[in-house]
Amino acid sequence: MAATGVVYNAVAEVDCLSTGGPVATVTAVVTTSDIGNANERIGLSVYQGRGRDGDRLGFSWGVANLDMGPDQQPYQPVVGTCMAPAPFAPVLRGGFSVHHVELEAPKTPGR
């Protein structure tokens, strides 16, 4: 937390990583955490900015993502595999490098 200088840590098991140009998304299930969100799936996105457009980060817990249950009460739905919000938050220090690799079509014998 920038305001207090407190650093929190978590360990998570990645279940999806995808890239497209300067953007990467990852989802993972938290295994241990300083803030008590173990067993929660999270989604992260990264944008590698250029020039005046700096790097950006998106994170599933930073957006309003509420559904209404049968009792008409709002609840936080589960983040699905390979789902992350757009990178909305500017990175103030440090940065990211996204290395996108194009998928190759499978080679069919005789074609």
Secondary structure, 3 states (H helix, E strand, C coil): CCCCCCCCCEEEEEEEEEEECCEEEEEEEEEEECCCCCCCEEEEEEECCECCECCEEEEHHHCCCCEECCCCCEECCCCCCCCCCCCCEECCCCCCCCCCCCCCCCCCCCC
